[in-house]
């Protein structure tokens, strides 16, 4: 088993909001616009930054993101609903495929959440998160691949296990997408996929 090289990346440069970004955020917040309706330029700017930093790939499943113009391709690592104070925190945002984005919804990702959510401090290190954080964590230390297409937990990693669970990284279509990118024989891939999905090798718990 090994993680294909194209799936290995970390976000080394946190997006720095411009004066124009801050003005737009202030104006749209004052107008009480939702995340999906407002902040258009800020979202586009950080999306472009993250797409480049992540090689056009989802922060979690590592497949190519096909819909790069959708607002839903920005994922908040820490829920913007539960922690609105982190809605515009640059290192709380990652480039993400729509299905991974929809899988987590607003589930907790913090290791030590403050019972008083308004007083929560945004973690500045890997230990503050229960999931793989692409700003702090090496993907390959927590997740691995079988036959380059099926994602599994590496090194008995609790972060890897939680990331698979929250983002449903055992979805069969992910293996199919990777196989298509690698131009593998689809019939062979289907046979491998069925064999692996019915074995106890894949840790989904």
Backbone torsions as a table, in degrees:
resi	resn	phi	psi	omega
1	UNK	NA	146.8	177.2
2	UNK	-164.8	152.1	176.9
3	UNK	-86.7	121.3	177.3
4	UNK	-55.4	142.4	-174.6
5	UNK	-56.0	-35.1	-176.5
6	UNK	-68.6	-14.5	179.4
7	UNK	-92.2	-4.8	-175.6
8	UNK	-96.5	111.4	174.7
9	UNK	-160.6	155.7	169.2
10	UNK	-129.1	154.0	177.2
11	UNK	-87.3	102.6	-173.7
12	UNK	-87.9	-22.4	-177.7
13	UNK	-120.1	112.1	177.9
14	UNK	-71.8	135.5	179.9
15	UNK	-62.6	131.5	177.6
16	UNK	-100.7	115.9	-179.0
17	UNK	-64.8	138.1	177.7
18	UNK	-85.6	170.7	175.9
19	UNK	-60.5	-38.0	178.6
20	UNK	-65.7	-39.1	176.4
21	UNK	-59.6	-48.4	-177.3
22	UNK	-63.8	-36.9	177.7
23	UNK	-65.7	-45.0	179.2
24	UNK	-62.3	-44.0	179.8
25	UNK	-60.5	-43.9	179.5
26	UNK	-64.0	-44.9	-178.1
27	UNK	-67.1	-45.0	-177.6
28	UNK	-71.8	-31.2	175.4
29	UNK	-67.3	-41.3	178.2
30	UNK	-63.3	-31.5	178.5
31	UNK	-84.3	1.6	178.0
32	UNK	59.3	37.4	178.5
33	UNK	-78.7	143.6	177.9
34	UNK	-74.1	165.6	178.1
35	UNK	-58.3	-37.9	-177.1
36	UNK	-76.4	-22.7	-175.4
37	UNK	-98.6	-27.9	-174.9
38	UNK	-118.0	-169.8	173.8
39	UNK	60.6	33.7	-171.2
40	UNK	-58.6	-49.8	-176.4
41	UNK	-69.2	-41.5	177.6
42	UNK	-59.1	-46.4	-178.9
43	UNK	-63.6	-40.8	179.0
44	UNK	-65.6	-41.8	-178.9
45	UNK	-63.6	-46.5	-177.7
46	UNK	-73.8	-30.1	176.4
47	UNK	-62.9	-45.4	178.9
48	UNK	-61.1	-43.7	179.2
49	UNK	-60.2	-47.6	-176.8
50	UNK	-71.6	-36.9	178.4
51	UNK	-58.6	-41.8	178.5
52	UNK	-68.5	-44.9	-178.4
53	UNK	-63.7	-30.2	-176.6
54	UNK	-103.2	16.0	177.7
55	UNK	56.2	31.3	179.1
56	UNK	72.1	15.7	-175.3
57	UNK	-112.3	153.9	176.9
58	UNK	-64.5	139.5	-179.2
59	UNK	-62.9	-20.6	-172.0
60	UNK	-112.5	-58.5	-179.5
61	UNK	-80.7	-18.4	178.9
62	UNK	68.1	13.1	172.5
63	UNK	-79.4	160.4	175.4
64	UNK	-63.9	135.4	177.0
65	UNK	-85.6	121.4	-172.7
66	UNK	-90.1	-23.1	-176.2
67	UNK	-114.2	79.4	-173.3
68	UNK	-78.0	-3.0	-178.2
69	UNK	-104.6	2.4	-177.3
70	UNK	-87.5	136.9	177.0
71	UNK	-60.1	-27.2	-178.0
72	UNK	-71.0	-6.7	177.3
73	UNK	-81.8	7.7	170.5
74	UNK	-111.0	123.0	-178.3
75	UNK	-111.5	135.3	173.1
76	UNK	-88.3	120.3	178.2
77	UNK	-61.3	-42.3	174.8
78	UNK	-106.7	129.2	-172.7
79	UNK	-50.2	126.6	177.2
80	UNK	-74.3	-19.6	177.8
81	UNK	-75.4	-47.1	-179.7
82	UNK	-78.1	-29.7	-177.0
83	UNK	-130.2	71.7	-176.8
84	UNK	-62.0	-18.8	178.9
85	UNK	-67.1	-15.3	180.0
86	UNK	-106.8	11.5	-175.9
87	UNK	-59.2	-36.1	-176.2
88	UNK	-111.5	14.2	176.0
89	UNK	-72.2	117.8	-171.0
90	UNK	-57.5	-43.0	-178.5
91	UNK	-85.0	14.6	166.8
92	UNK	-98.6	-0.7	-177.3
93	UNK	-114.9	137.5	175.8
94	UNK	-136.2	159.5	176.0
95	UNK	-82.3	132.0	-167.3
96	UNK	-150.3	144.8	174.9
97	UNK	-72.7	157.3	-175.2
98	UNK	-61.0	-39.9	-176.4
99	UNK	-69.1	-39.6	175.5
100	UNK	-65.6	-39.3	178.4
101	UNK	-59.7	-44.1	-177.4
102	UNK	-75.2	-22.1	-176.8
103	UNK	-71.0	-43.2	-175.4
104	UNK	-75.9	-35.1	-174.7
105	UNK	56.5	-114.2	-178.6
106	UNK	-126.1	31.7	179.3
107	UNK	-65.9	152.6	-177.7
108	UNK	-67.5	137.4	176.3
109	UNK	-123.9	-0.9	-177.3
110	UNK	-85.9	141.4	179.0
111	UNK	-73.7	-39.5	-177.5
112	UNK	-133.2	72.0	-177.9
113	UNK	-66.5	138.3	176.3
114	UNK	-72.6	130.0	178.3
115	UNK	-56.7	-28.8	175.9
116	UNK	-98.2	98.4	-170.5
117	UNK	-60.1	-33.3	-179.2
118	UNK	-66.2	-18.5	-179.5
119	UNK	-100.0	3.2	-179.7
120	UNK	-62.5	134.4	174.8
121	UNK	-98.2	137.3	-179.1
122	UNK	-72.1	126.0	-178.0
123	UNK	-63.4	143.7	179.2
124	UNK	-116.5	24.7	177.7
125	UNK	-155.7	168.2	-176.7
126	UNK	-59.3	-37.3	-175.8
127	UNK	-64.1	-15.3	-179.6
128	UNK	-79.9	-4.8	-175.0
129	UNK	-124.2	142.7	176.3
130	UNK	-85.1	-16.0	-179.9
131	UNK	-108.2	169.3	174.3
132	UNK	-65.9	125.5	177.7
133	UNK	-106.7	114.1	-175.1
134	UNK	-67.0	-7.3	173.8
135	UNK	-84.5	-26.5	-172.9
136	UNK	-121.6	-25.1	-170.7
137	UNK	-106.2	146.3	170.8
138	UNK	-85.5	115.8	-176.9
139	UNK	-50.2	-46.3	-173.2
140	UNK	-69.8	-12.4	176.4
141	UNK	-79.8	-15.4	-174.2
142	UNK	-120.5	-26.4	-178.6
143	UNK	-132.2	153.3	179.9
144	UNK	-138.7	175.8	-179.6
145	UNK	-129.4	139.8	170.8
146	UNK	-98.0	126.7	179.5
147	UNK	55.6	26.4	178.7
148	UNK	68.5	4.1	-173.7
149	UNK	-128.6	-25.8	-175.3
150	UNK	-109.4	123.5	-174.0
151	UNK	-86.9	136.5	-179.3
152	UNK	-141.2	164.7	177.2
153	UNK	-70.9	138.0	175.7
154	UNK	-109.5	143.5	173.2
155	UNK	56.4	29.8	-179.5
156	UNK	53.4	36.3	-174.6
157	UNK	-72.6	125.1	176.1
158	UNK	-68.4	-33.0	176.3
159	UNK	-65.7	-43.1	177.8
160	UNK	-61.1	-43.8	-179.2
161	UNK	-63.7	-43.6	-178.8
162	UNK	-68.3	-36.5	178.7
163	UNK	-66.0	-42.7	176.6
164	UNK	-60.2	-43.6	-176.8
165	UNK	-67.7	-49.6	-175.3
166	UNK	-66.9	-37.3	-176.2
167	UNK	-102.5	7.8	176.9
168	UNK	50.7	52.1	-176.0
169	UNK	-75.6	1.9	173.6
170	UNK	-89.4	6.4	-179.2
171	UNK	-58.7	126.9	-177.4
172	UNK	-56.8	-34.2	-176.8
173	UNK	-65.9	-22.1	177.1
174	UNK	-66.5	-42.8	176.9
175	UNK	-63.5	-38.7	179.3
176	UNK	-66.0	-40.4	178.5
177	UNK	-63.7	-42.6	179.8
178	UNK	-66.1	-40.1	179.1
179	UNK	-63.1	-39.7	178.8
180	UNK	-64.3	-42.5	179.2
181	UNK	-63.3	-38.2	-179.1
182	UNK	-83.9	-2.0	178.8
183	UNK	58.3	44.0	177.2
184	UNK	-85.5	155.9	177.9
185	UNK	-64.6	121.6	-172.5
186	UNK	-64.3	-38.5	-179.7
187	UNK	-64.1	-42.5	178.2
188	UNK	-64.3	-41.3	179.2
189	UNK	-62.2	-44.0	179.5
190	UNK	-60.0	-40.0	178.7
191	UNK	-65.8	-43.2	178.3
192	UNK	-63.7	-42.3	-177.5
193	UNK	-62.5	-46.8	180.0
194	UNK	-63.0	-40.0	179.6
195	UNK	-65.1	-43.0	-178.1
196	UNK	-71.3	-40.7	-177.2
197	UNK	-68.3	-21.2	179.3
198	UNK	-99.3	1.9	178.2
199	UNK	-97.1	173.4	178.8
200	UNK	-94.7	8.1	-176.6
201	UNK	-69.7	-37.5	-176.2
202	UNK	-81.6	124.8	-178.6
203	UNK	-96.4	104.1	179.6
204	UNK	-103.7	-9.3	-173.4
205	UNK	-75.6	NA	NA
